[in-house]
Amino acid sequence: MEVVTSPQPTPYAPIGRIPVLEVSPVVEGGRWPAKAVVGEVVPVEATVFREGHDAVSATAVLVAPDGSDHSSAPMSDVAPGLDRFRGYLQPDAVSGTPSDPAADWSFRVEAWSDPYATWAHDGVIKFAAGQDVDLVLAEGRRIFERIVAPDAQAARSPEDAATLAAAARELADDTRPPEARLAMATTAAVKDALRRAPLRELVTASATYPLRVSRPLALAGSWYELFPRSEGATRDADGTWRSGTFRTAAKRLPAVAEMGFDVVYLTPVHPIGTTFRKGRNNTLDPQPGDPGSPYAIGSPDGGHDAIHPDLGSEDDFRDFVAAARAEGMEVALDLALQCSPDHPWVTEHPEWFTVRADGTIAYAENPPKKYQDIYPLSFDTDPAGLSAEILRIVRLWIDRGVTAFRVDNPHTKPLDFWEWLLAQVHAERPDVIFLSEAFTRPAMMQTLARIGFHQSYSYFTWRNTRAEIEEYLTEVSGPQGSVMRPSFWPTTHDILPPYLQHGGVAGFAVRAVLAATGSPTWGVYSGYELVENVPRPGVEEQIDNEKYEYKPRDWSQADVIGVSTLLRRLNEVRRAHPALQQLRDLTVHPTTNDQVVAFSRRVRAEHLPATGHPGSQDDVVLVVLNLDPWTTQEATVLLDLAALGLTRPDGVEDQPFFVAHDELSGATYPWGTHPYVRLDPRAQVAHVLKIGLA
């Protein structure tokens, strides 16, 4: 019997006294939660207006998982004439309560009529025209009586309460000139105090929308991919290979940690089939000793719950996880839901596969590509049984210490399965992170993010020109960032883009800087430090691909080449700057050279940890990068000072008035609005600049 599912529309709700429309971040009307992490600055927007000319404003309210109001933030009109208001919320704990680990945070927007702003606006105009002066002052006194009422003052800071009380006294002093009384009641200090704790009328709330708050690694982290079988692999005199093991791979962990990576990501560690095993460089004629692709999962030694016997035992894997944690790193595992023809499921559960017209099980294809060593799973014959088995496997690896999964090709599995699986894991272990490896159409990538994937691989790998980079950085850091969190990878074990095939050491440096500063989450594939850039003819893939052979490396050359030193410094800078741990406050700055790209990230002082006091400065990082890996490039950068949190002083426009400290070279520059840069790729491909007041 055919079963048709039909999601229901959002139920009707009346418009309310003060309309609150087009609230964001909201995913499909609240069907799924928007994303945030602990400490992230979340921009909340809404369209707010009312009839007539009276002033309106809005407040963003953050609601804790237990349903109580946690905090609120004033919203400002960011598009005058369009009635678009924006404020910033900052959750300080992950979703969940002791009784309900899956309970989410939420937020709403409260719109309200602003009697003070209406009076101040009209009063200034009427005074200038000599109209109703006494009446304006009388109405102002009535408003200030409400502003300084004891219950209203109790909710304010002592400084704000004192400012407003003094303004009320001045306004009520009939011995002073009317103009002075109005001026004292409309100072910037008074308006700032009322912005923080306003007098509100006709308060109208929006619906309450869900916000899933995860731990910081769900947004910001640095990943390092390795094949454990290659680390410590040796070749005997007769040419026979011996696989590396978890124990030999663990010897690589201190060097990875020393480069500042947070996550070590392992390709599949399961038994590998022999039927249709692929040989070196994806050939169909494997030679004796070829290990096969770790993505051809399953043999008589077991399937997805088993460990390849060449790598060691379950205890060895747990020891590897413990060694990584001792170095301050977590372990991510590839979750590749496919099977070799030798997987136990093929005989135990043939209903989990697609049988073709000739009676054979269909192997994986992406025409003209063929993967004869892999059988894809079919989720439509026994979805409950297959789903339960996959959940069991995920739970098993979590029990073994895995706290993140890189999911291989999730776009080839049903979305309702992923929604179910991710919800099950979130309810039990909300700390576990899922990275989607779906280089596919935007609708699929974004929907995978909507239904629960924390992060996603991205199109960054193929964005090379200044225009492409500027457009993509703006896209991923905009409203889309409330749902899809991009992970920037210059290369993967599957992908060696043309830019890196021809860019040399400087090209690898360029892409590392872009990845590490363009997104809060980034990663590199083992061997990046050695500038492995020789392609297999005709494809965007390395020659002698590690998927099909052992690939031990001479790591002593890494420091000679210098890329590992850059990776280390980039991760240090990322940890030092909260601005580089955020996604959604990015500004592109124009330059006069198409080979030079510039962009900045900023976190305001009030949102920084242990700051918010007078005199503290915003954390602002400006990146200026030479995209040409071969030639020195010069440019003038046309800075958006407002985006940098800087105000140009009065006087000569070109007068330097702030300092730019290069976090890569250590140099400090006195800069103005239009700084000149010169970047020689043989010496330094980029400036990563901390911006501060002189």
Disulfide bonds with the S-S distance in Angstrom:
none
